[in-house]
């Protein structure tokens, strides 16, 4: 699962153009929004696209999205739970 978390960090940095941040700067359990990486609602849409396009998982609604996109840990857990290829 650590490889998955590192891959997610790299994709987030690349897709969101977070040029001053390295994967090791992102703690797995830290919130991605608010005090964490300070991402916004546009970034949330980008994260959903990353999950759907790269991991073949769907975020059915905003409530699920808020839970799944909370941190790297929650994103990775959702991928493992919803995509048999990652179990």
C-alpha positions in Angstrom: 0.0 0.0 0.0 3.0 2.4 0.5 3.7 2.2 -3.2 0.1 3.2 -3.9 0.3 6.1 -1.5 3.6 7.4 -3.0 2.1 7.1 -6.5 -0.9 9.1 -5.4 1.4 11.8 -4.0 3.4 12.0 -7.2 0.2 12.2 -9.3 -1.3 14.9 -7.1 1.9 17.0 -7.3 2.1 16.6 -11.1 -1.6 17.1 -11.9 -2.1 20.1 -9.5 1.2 21.7 -10.4 2.4 21.8 -6.8 5.9 22.6 -7.9 7.3 23.5 -4.5 6.1 20.2 -2.8 7.9 16.8 -2.9 6.1 13.5 -2.1 8.0 13.2 1.2 6.5 16.6 2.2 3.0 15.1 2.2 2.1 13.1 5.3 -0.2 10.2 4.6 -2.7 11.1 7.3 -2.6 14.9 6.9 -5.7 16.6 5.5 -5.4 17.6 1.8 -7.8 20.6 2.3 -7.8 23.4 4.8 -4.6 23.3 6.9 -3.0 20.5 4.9 -2.0 21.2 1.3 -4.7 23.9 1.2 -6.4 22.5 -1.8 -9.7 24.0 -3.0 -12.8 22.7 -4.7 -11.3 22.9 -8.2 -8.5 20.7 -6.9 -11.1 18.3 -5.5 -12.4 17.8 -9.0 -8.9 17.1 -10.3 -8.5 14.5 -7.5 -11.7 12.8 -8.6 -10.5 12.7 -12.1 -7.2 11.1 -11.0 -9.0 8.4 -9.1 -11.5 7.7 -11.9 -9.0 7.7 -14.7 -6.0 6.0 -13.1 -7.6 3.7 -10.5 -11.0 2.9 -12.1 -13.0 3.9 -9.0 -16.0 6.2 -8.9 -16.9 8.8 -6.3 -20.7 8.7 -6.3 -21.5 11.9 -4.5 -20.1 14.8 -2.5 -20.5 13.1 0.9 -18.4 10.2 -0.2 -16.0 12.5 -1.9 -15.3 14.5 1.3 -14.5 11.3 3.1 -12.3 9.8 0.4 -10.4 12.9 -0.5 -9.6 13.7 3.1 -6.0 12.4 3.0 -3.6 10.1 1.1 -4.5 7.4 3.6 -8.3 7.7 2.9 -7.7 7.8 -0.9 -5.5 4.7 -0.9 -8.0 2.8 1.4 -10.9 3.7 -1.0 -8.9 2.5 -4.0 -8.0 -0.8 -2.3 -11.6 -1.3 -1.2 -13.2 -0.6 -4.6 -10.7 -1.9 -7.1 -9.9 -5.6 -7.0 -6.6 -5.1 -8.8 -5.3 -3.3 -5.6 -6.3 -5.9 -3.0 
